[in-house]
Amino acid sequence: MTKERIVKELSKVRGQLAELQEKQKDLESQLQMAEDAEKMKFIEKNKISLERLILLNKVSEEEILSLLRKKEQEEQKKQTEREAASHEQENEITL
C-alpha cells in the first residue's frame, strides 16, 4: 500500500468510527428512555405515589450508607490487626 492510500483508508475508518460512536450514543439514549418508560409503567400500574418513591429512595440511600460504613469499619479492623501482628513480629525479632 502506498502512503496516500493508507492515509485515505485511515481517514475512512476514522469517519466510520465517528459515525458508529454517534450511533452508540443514540442507541444508549434510546435504551435509557425505554428503561425509564418501563419504570414509569410499573409505577403507574402499581399506583406508587411520589411520596412512597421518595421514601423508597431514601431507605435505599440509607442502606447503602450503612453498608459502606460497615465495610469501612471492617477494613479498619483488619488494618489494625495487621499492624498489631506486624508489631508483634518486630518485637519477636528484637528479642
TIGUVO-200177 format. One record per residue (C-alpha): residue number from 0; chain; z, x, y. Coordinates in pm, whole numbers, plus 50000, padded with zeros to 5 digits. Example, Ala and Ser with C-alpha at 12.3 -4.5 7.8 and 13.67 -1.06 7.14 Angstrom:
<atoms>
 zavex nutor     z     x     y
     0     A 50780 51230 49550
     1     A 50714 51367 49894
</atoms>
This chain:
<atoms>
 zavex nutor     z     x     y
     0     A 50000 50000 50000
     1     A 49924 50114 50347
     2     A 50188 50131 50613
     3     A 50025 49847 50809
     4     A 50016 49624 50503
     5     A 50381 49693 50427
     6     A 50477 49611 50786
     7     A 50275 49290 50764
     8     A 50445 49193 50435
     9     A 50788 49270 50581
    10     A 50712 49051 50879
    11     A 50600 48771 50650
    12     A 50913 48799 50434
    13     A 51138 48802 50741
    14     A 50969 48485 50862
    15     A 51022 48321 50524
    16     A 51387 48428 50529
    17     A 51435 48275 50873
    18     A 51280 47950 50752
    19     A 51500 47949 50441
    20     A 51812 48014 50648
    21     A 51725 47720 50873
    22     A 51666 47504 50565
    23     A 52002 47620 50423
    24     A 52183 47523 50745
    25     A 52012 47184 50746
    26     A 52099 47117 50381
    27     A 52460 47224 50434
    28     A 52481 46986 50727
    29     A 52332 46703 50519
    30     A 52578 46780 50238
    31     A 52872 46766 50478
    32     A 52752 46433 50616
    33     A 52713 46295 50262
    34     A 53065 46409 50170
    35     A 53204 46257 50490
    36     A 53026 45930 50415
    37     A 53178 45924 50065
    38     A 53523 45980 50210
    39     A 53472 45703 50464
    40     A 53357 45463 50190
    41     A 53666 45547 49985
    42     A 53892 45493 50286
    43     A 53728 45161 50370
    44     A 53720 45047 50005
    45     A 54091 45116 49963
    46     A 54177 44988 50310
    47     A 54366 45302 50406
    48     A 54494 45282 50762
    49     A 54467 45560 51017
    50     A 54845 45588 51020
    51     A 54851 45639 50643
    52     A 54577 45903 50666
    53     A 54775 46088 50930
    54     A 55087 46069 50715
    55     A 54899 46194 50407
    56     A 54754 46481 50607
    57     A 55096 46572 50744
    58     A 55252 46567 50396
    59     A 54971 46789 50268
    60     A 55025 47036 50551
    61     A 55399 47044 50486
    62     A 55343 47102 50113
    63     A 55105 47387 50187
    64     A 55350 47547 50429
    65     A 55631 47510 50175
    66     A 55423 47675 49903
    67     A 55329 47959 50138
    68     A 55696 48016 50227
    69     A 55792 48025 49858
    70     A 55515 48272 49783
    71     A 55620 48492 50073
    72     A 55984 48487 49956
    73     A 55878 48583 49602
    74     A 55671 48872 49735
    75     A 55962 48994 49948
    76     A 56194 48973 49645
    77     A 55950 49174 49432
    78     A 55915 49433 49708
    79     A 56293 49464 49735
    80     A 56322 49504 49358
    81     A 56052 49773 49360
    82     A 56226 49958 49640
    83     A 56560 49939 49456
    84     A 56402 50068 49134
    85     A 56236 50349 49324
    86     A 56565 50438 49491
    87     A 56740 50443 49152
    88     A 56474 50675 49012
    89     A 56520 50910 49307
    90     A 56895 50916 49251
    91     A 56849 50994 48879
    92     A 56614 51280 48961
    93     A 56858 51437 49208
    94     A 57146 51417 48959
</atoms>
